[in-house]
Amino acid sequence: MKDSLSDFKEDFSNVFSNIQLKYILLIVFANIFFSYGMLYLSNNLVIHFPVLKFLAGFYVPSMSITGSLPILGIFVSTVIISPIAEELIFRGVLLNRLKLITPTLFAVLVSSLLFGALHSFGSIISAFVFAICMAILYLKTENICVAILAHFLNNLFAEIIRYADYNRLIFTNDIVISIVTILAIVSAIILATSIITELNRIK
């Protein structure tokens, strides 16, 4: 236990030395815009194919603890608790355990699929892509704190955007939708290129 605690302290102190913050921010912002693109796509699918409406409300009850919390509780849960818990579970434990019995690439994909499956219909794909990015960050740095920091920043910026957009311009204003869509496409290209490159390096 003492060694684990000291290892965690060392990881925390080295969080900025293993990878540059600008690389983390690029991953975070690319994922945020990509997720909005996926939300636009899922909303349009539900509009044109009403039979898919039941999927839009899909969630795993045990993972949806924020529904009954006040706004501050939701913010703390989403921005602080979720990044720590999810990274420790999906990258710190699940990914590492799977690596012991399967090829690393398979471990990355399976742990990321499970992470994505715990998110609602509109963000399953973006959550899956985000999970792959977090797995790559963790494998490149061998530091769970780097993935936690990236996850924290992702959720923080996403929540700030959500609360700041009280007029829901992101979903109602054609100009804003067009700009975000373009950024989502660019982000998708950046993410796809980077992920393919990094996954090809995994042994």
Secondary structure, DSSP 8 states (H G I E B T S, - for coil): -HHHHHHHHHHHHTTTTSS-HHHHHHHHHHHHHHHHHHHHHHHHHHHH-GGGHHHHT---GGG--STTS-HHHHHHIIIIIHHHHHIIIIIIIIIHHHHHHS-HHHHHHHHHHHHHHTS-GGGHHHHHHHHHHHHHHHHHHT-HHHHHHHHHHHHHHHHHHHHH-TT-HHHH-HHHHHHHHHHHHHHHHHHHHHHHHHHHH--
